[in-house]
Amino acid sequence: MVASEAAPFAKTGGLADVVRALPRALARLGHCVDVVIPRYRGIEAGEPMAPVTVPLGGQVAEATIHAVADAGVRTIFVGHPGYFDRDHVYGAAGRDYPDNPERFAFLSRAALEWAASSGERYDAVHAHDWQAGLVPVLARQFMAHALRGVPAVFTIHNLAYQGVFDASWLLRLGLGWELMNVNALEYWNRISLLKGGIVFSRLITTVSPRYAREIQTPEYGFGFDGILRSRSADLVGILNGIDYDLWDPARDPYLPESFDASRLEGKAAAKRMVLEMFGLPADEKARKRPLVGMISRLVDQKGFDLLAELSDELPQLDASFVLLGAGELRYEDFWRALAARHPERVAAKFGYDEAMAHRIEGGADLFLMPSRFEPCGLNQMYSLRYGTVPLVRATGGLRDTVRNVDPATGSGTGFTFDEYSSQALLTTLRRALGVWVAWWLGGWVVSNLAT
């Protein structure tokens, strides 16, 4: 497998969690999996191995190689100070690094050169997202002898990120001009590394069955719907899963008390901890108020435009809100201002903190994911695992994983809404908080949801 990130070594989002958990699940089934990622600044793990020579365009560079094995999976780190010894993974100050095509082409070629020299006989090469989109292309173009007949699988984790760059990058990356055609990398007079992964792979997967259908439509296809329809026979949606060892409230080291579906009392201690760490009131009255948690990139895709439209309504609800995430400056500024105006109800921390993420999942009563689109989503699955009721827009993997509550029967696992509008979100949030009141009166809702 080749990817731009994998937990716990480098993480900016759900991709890293999947690239950690999926190989381990395959290893438990008896497969041998090597995962190749960059050796970013701060990664100290791994024993040194023989370096590999990487031709790229008119240049030849050396990649250092380090390896670490754990839980039946070997992780290979490709090192190059010029490409990967940087403050951030993809960019800084809200902008991508301008040489990202070269950085991730280097990763892709280095991964293949290492695989070819390793002496292993591989059955498949699995590339993740546009950053590894050149892996199937390069394997076909340059590695025919070393990896002859080895099929490539390409997984689309988020179609919105397409790796589109100026066509001049073709020659700079040592790729032939013949790839500048509609049946290869050409995309509206530019090139797309995502398209390379799609066109040159034997099989294309994505991360939920519904998303596999959605991305073949103009509404969710981001201009790729025709390309994907042309490969529909080779496109399959496989629902993501979570790592049940890492995300288990019965043995989560980040929680103050353990709990599970049959013993939810421990959530109260986690809730108090979250309120205190975010600087919100944590007295008895505040703890009886429902706590709404969010852990997300702050971008339009995640529904933050809808939340911005509700700046007056959210603080008036009988709930507290905590946010952990980072993203567009306008949304960070919005949440800073909202928290400053309502310091007893709203709090936000910007960046990512693994321990805090676990505590929010453990301590929140509701988890909010009002996404415009969502390939799969993992946090709603973490929430279900931690007895935290997800409130989601019914799209992509969110629709596949959350069943809308029917208060009359107690069936369902969360709250969903269909229309992408702030009013639909607000109505559903009010409904969820109303059920919370019913729980305090009757005590039946959470126990049903948790199971």
N, C-alpha and C positions, 0 to 999 in steps of 0.2 A: 504494500500500500504506500502511496505517496500523497502527502498532504502538507499544507502550510502550517498546521498547528495540531497539537495533541496534548491533552491534559495528562499529567500535571505539569508538563514542561513549558508549554506555551498555550495560552488560552485567551481569546477575545470573545468567544461565543460558543454556541452549541456544537459547532463542528468539532472543536477540540474534545468535547465530552464523547461524541460518537466515535472519533478516531481512537480514543482510549478504550471504550467499552466494546465496540464491535470486534476488534482483534482478540480480545480476551474471551469473548463468547465463542469465537471460532476456535480458539485454542482449546477450550473446554470440550469441543466436539472432536478434537483430535487433529486439527490442522496446525501446521507450522506457519506463523505469520511474522513477516518483517515489516516494520513501519518506518518509513523514511521521512524525516522532517528537517528543517533548517536548525542549525545550532545557533540560536539567537543569543544575544547578550544575556548573561545571567544563567545560562544553562551550564551547569558544572558536571552533570551526570555523564557516565559512560567512560569506558576504557578505550584508549586510542587503538586504531587499526591502521592498516596500510592506506595511505592516501590514494586518491584516484585522479587521473588527468582528465580534464573536462574541456573539450573543444567547443567553442561557442562563437559563431561568426568567424571573424578573422583572428580571434584570440584563443590562446590555450592557457588555462589556469589550473591550479591544483586545489582540490577540495580535501580538507582534512575529514577524517571519518572517526567517529566515536560510536560505541555501541554499549547498550545496557539491556539485560534480559530480566523480565519480571512477569510472573503469572503466565509463563509459556509464550510470551511475546518478546521479540527482540526489537528494540527501537534503535534506529540508525540515525545519527546526527551528522548532517552535511555542514561543514564549516567553511566559511570564507569571510574574513573580517570586513572586506569592502562591501559585501552584500548584506550580511546578517548581524554584524556588530553595531547595532543601532538602538536608539532609545525605544523604538516602537516596532511592532510587527509589520504594519502595512503603510504607515504614514504618520505625519505629525501635524499639529495645528489645523486639524480638520481637512488635510489634503493628503492624497496618496503620494508616496515617493515616486518621482517621475521615472525612475529606472525600474519600476516593478516588473515590467515585461522581462527585462534582463535578469533580475534577481530570481524570478521563479522559473524562467527557462533554464538558468544555471542549476537550480534545484532538480528540475526534471531530468536534465541530461546527466547530472551527477548521480542521481538515483539509478538510472539505467546503466551507467558505466559501472557503478558499484555492483549492481545485480549481475551484470555480465561477467564480472571478475570474481564473484564470490564462490563460484563452483557449485552453487545450488541449482537444482532443476525446478524452476517455478511452473506452477500450473496456471496462474493468472496474475496479471498486473492490474491493480485496482487504484484508480486515480480519483481524487476528491476535489470538486469545484474548479473554477477557472485557473487557480494558481497551479494546478497540476494538469491543466488541459492539454499541454504539449506532450505529456508522457505518451499517450497513444500515437500522436503524430511522429514523435522522434523514434519511438519503437519501430514504427513502420518504415520510416525514412532511413534510419542509420543503424539499427540494431538487428537487422534481419538474421544475421548469422548467429549471434549470441542468444537471442530470444526468439528464434524461428518458431512460428506456430503457437506462441503463447498468447492467448486472447487477452484483450484489454476490456476492463469494466470501468465505466465512468459514472460517478454519482453526482447528481445535481442536488446540492443542499439548499441553494437559494438562487433561483433563476434571475433575480434582479441584479446580481453581480456577474457581469458577462465578460470581463477582461477584454474590453474593446480598446484598441490602440491604432495609431496611425500605421498605414501600410508599410511605411519605411522600416518598421521594426522587422519585417520579414528577413531582409538581407542582413540587418544588424545581428540577428539571431542565427544566421547561417542557414536559413530556410530558403528554398527555391521559390522563384517568382511564380512557378506553376501552381503554388498553393493559393495564389490570389485569384481564386475563381469560386463561383457560387457553390460548387460541390466540395469545397475544402474550407479554408479559413476566411474567405472574403465575406464581409458583412457591411453592406452599404458603403462601399469604397474604402472601408477600413478592414482590420482583421479582428477576429474574436477568438481568444484562446478557449473560451467556453465552447464555441462552435467546433473548434478542433477536437476537443474531447468527445463531443457528441458524434461527429461525423466519422472519426477514425476508430471508435470503440466497437467491439462486438456486441456489447450489451450496455444499455443505459438504465440506471436505476435512479429513483428519487425517493423521498423520505416518508411518503404516505400515499395510500391508494388514491385518495381524493385529489391530492396535489398533482399526481401523475395525469389525472384527467383535466384538471384546471389549466395546467400549463400548455395544453393543446388547444386552448381557446384564446381569442384576441384579448379578452378581459384580463387574463392572468399570464399570457404568454410573453409579454414584454418584447414583442417583435420576433420571438423565436417559435411561435405556435406553428407556423408552416413547416419549419425545420423539424420540429418534434413530431408533427403529424406524419412527416415522411419516414420517420423511424418508429412509428407507433407499434409495429410488430416486435420491436426490440426494446421497448420502454416499459418498465414495470415499477410500480410504487410499492415499496416495502416499508411498513411503519417502523419508525425509529423505536428503540427501546432505551431504557435507562439502566444504569449500573446499580443493582439492588444491594450490592455490598457497600458502595459509597453513600447511597441515599437510603438509609434505614434508620428511622427514628428510635428504634429499639437499641441501637448501638452507635449512634452518631456522636463522635467525640466533641462536636461543636455545640451540642445542646446541654443545658444545665441539668436536665432530667430526661431519662429515656421514657418513651411511651410507644404504644402501637394502637391498632384499630380497636382493640378491646380495653385499652387503658389510656384514655385520652387526657387524663388529669395532668400529665407532664407537659402538655401544651401550655398550661397556665404559666409555668416557670419560664418557658421560652418567650412567651408573649411579654412578660414583665421585663425580661432581659432586653428584648428588642426595643421596647418603649424607652427604657433607660439609656441604651446605647445611642438612640437617635435624639435623646434630649426631650422627649415628650413626657407629659404627666404619666405617672405609673401608679397613682393611688387606686384605691378600690373602685371608685367611680369610673376612672379612666380604663381600668382593666375590664370592666363590664361592657365598655363600648366596643363594638366590632373593630378589629384592626384589618385594614386592607393593605396588602403588600404588593409591590411591583419590583421585578428585577429585569432590566431590559436595556437594550440599546435605545437611545432617545432619538428616534427617527420616525418619519411619517408612517413607514410600514407597520410599526408597532402600535399605531393608533394615538400617537401623542398629539396630533392635530385635533382629534376629538376631545381629548382631555383638556387641551388649551381653550377650547370653546366653552368648557364648563368651569372656568375659573371662579365664577361667582357661586355656582351651585354646589360644587364639591365640598367646600368648607361648611356649608349649611347642613349637610347630611350628618346624622348622628353616628359618625365614624371617625376613626383616625387613619391617616395615610402615611405609609413609609415607602420611599423609592430608593433603589440602589441601581446605578447605571451611569452611562456616559454616552455622549453622542453629539448631536448638533447643538451649537452654542445657544441658539434661540430657545431650545427646549430646556437646556440647563438653566439659562437665565430665568425662564418662566417659573421653574420649580423653586429656584432660589427666592424669587420674589413672592411666590405663593406661601412658602414656608415662613418668610419674614413677616408677612401680613397675618398669618394664622399659626403662630408658633406652638399653640397647644393642640393643634389638630393635624398639621402637615409637617413632615421632615424629609429631607433628602440627603443622600451621600453620593458623591460622584466618583466614578471609577468602578473597579470590581474588587470584591473581597470575598474569597471562597467561604470563610467562616461565617461572615455576615449573611451570605446567600443561604446557607443552611439554617441559620437562626431565623431568618425571615420566613422560610418555608415552614419551619417548625412552629413559629409563634403567631403567624398571621391567621386570621379567621377566614378571610377571603383573599384570593389571589387574582389580580386583574390582568387580562390579556386581550385588549380590544383591537386586535390586529386587522389592518386592511387586508393583508394576506399573510398566511403562515404555512410554509412548507410542511412542517410537522409541529415544532415546538416541543420543548422538554419540560419547561417549568410547570405546565399543567399536570404532567405525569409525576413530577416531584411532589406537587401539591397533593395529588390524590394519595400518594404514598404517606404523606405526613398529616392526613386528616384536615387539610386546608382546602376549602371549597373553591374550585376555579370558576371564574366568571370570564367568559371568552366570547369573541365573535365566531360564529359557526362558519369557519372557512378552513380549507386545507386539512392539516392534521388535527387542528382543534376540533373540527366537526367529527373526525374519525375517533377521537378519544374521550370527548366529554358528552354525556347524555343529559339533556335538560331535565331539571327537577320537576316532578309533578307533586305539589304539596298534598294533593288529595290522597295519594298512595304512598308517598315517601320514596318513590322510585327516582332514579336519576343520580348523576354524580356531580352536577354543577349547574351553572346558569349560562344560557347561551342566547345570543340575539343574532338576527340575520342582516338587517339593513345597516349599512355602514353610515351611521349618523350619530351625532352627539346625543340626540334625543332618545334614540333607541338604546344607547349605552346607559344614559341616565335612568330611563325607565327600568331597565334590567337591574341596575345597581340598587334602585329603590326597592324593587321586588326582592332582591337577595337580602337586603337589610330588614325587610318586613318578615322574611322567613327567620332571620336571626332573632327577632323579637318573639316569634312563635316558639323558637327553641327555648328561650329563657322562660316562657310560660309553660311549655309542655315537655321540653327536654328530649324530643324524639328525632329532630332533624339531623343533628351532627352524627349521632350514632348510626343512623341509616346511611348517611353519605360516606362515612368512614369505611364502611364494609363494601 
